[in-house]
Amino acid sequence: MAKLTNTGTFNNASFGQYGGELKSGNGAVTIPSGEVVIAVTSLHDDTQVGNCDTGFPQYGTNTIPKGITVYGRWSSLTLAGGSNAKAVCYFAPAG
């Protein structure tokens, strides 16, 4: 689990300072080595988070409405929902 007990690490993660990926359409998110995805913000009503290893596997084929952010910890994550799916996936240190 990401160690967010350090104030600096927490603040950096909260403001996206570890970077992220804008993902469009179906496919796996490219997560940098040593990092995890900690938040996913949907940019389209057809966005689905599928095939995630931990966090919110129950989302399955349920869509995440545009403008909603879900939080968790994923070391692998696939965006689904067709060609309209679009989301920003935010990273943080894994350890």
C-alpha positions in Angstrom: 0.0 0.0 0.0 1.2 3.5 -0.8 2.6 5.1 2.3 0.7 8.4 2.5 1.4 9.0 6.2 4.2 11.3 5.2 2.7 14.8 4.7 4.8 15.6 1.7 3.9 12.3 0.0 0.3 12.8 0.8 0.2 16.3 -0.6 2.1 15.4 -3.7 -0.3 12.5 -4.4 -3.4 14.7 -3.6 -2.4 17.2 -6.3 -1.3 14.8 -8.9 2.4 15.5 -8.6 3.4 11.9 -9.3 1.8 12.2 -12.8 -0.9 10.3 -14.5 -2.1 9.1 -17.8 -5.0 10.3 -20.0 -6.4 7.1 -21.4 -8.9 7.1 -24.3 -10.8 4.0 -25.5 -10.3 0.4 -24.3 -6.9 -0.7 -23.0 -4.5 -1.1 -20.2 -3.1 1.9 -18.3 0.7 2.1 -18.5 1.7 2.4 -14.8 5.3 3.4 -14.2 7.6 1.0 -12.3 7.3 1.5 -8.6 4.0 3.3 -8.8 0.3 2.4 -8.5 -2.9 4.2 -9.7 -4.6 5.8 -6.7 -7.5 7.7 -8.5 -9.4 7.6 -11.7 -11.4 10.5 -13.0 -14.0 9.7 -15.7 -14.2 12.2 -18.6 -17.1 10.5 -20.4 -20.3 8.8 -19.3 -19.3 5.5 -21.1 -16.1 5.0 -19.0 -15.7 1.7 -17.2 -12.8 0.5 -15.0 -12.4 -3.2 -15.8 -9.8 -5.9 -15.0 -8.3 -4.1 -12.0 -6.4 -6.2 -9.5 -7.5 -4.6 -6.3 -9.5 -1.6 -5.1 -12.9 -1.6 -6.9 -13.2 -4.9 -8.8 -17.0 -4.7 -8.3 -17.2 -1.9 -10.9 -16.9 -4.5 -13.6 -19.2 -3.4 -16.4 -20.8 -0.5 -14.4 -20.0 2.9 -15.9 -18.5 5.8 -13.9 -20.3 9.0 -14.7 -18.4 11.9 -16.3 -16.8 14.1 -13.7 -16.7 11.4 -10.9 -13.4 10.3 -9.3 -13.0 6.9 -7.7 -10.1 6.3 -5.3 -8.3 3.0 -4.6 -5.0 1.3 -5.2 -4.4 -0.5 -8.5 -1.1 -2.0 -9.7 -2.9 -3.0 -12.9 -6.0 -1.4 -14.5 -7.8 -1.6 -17.8 -10.1 1.0 -19.1 -13.3 -0.3 -20.8 -16.5 1.1 -22.3 -15.7 1.4 -25.9 -14.1 4.1 -28.1 -15.9 6.9 -26.1 -14.3 5.8 -22.8 -11.9 8.4 -21.4 -10.3 8.9 -18.0 -7.4 10.5 -16.2 -5.5 7.9 -14.0 -3.3 9.4 -11.2 -0.2 7.7 -9.9 1.6 7.6 -6.5 4.5 5.6 -5.1 3.7 1.9 -4.5 5.8 1.6 -1.4 
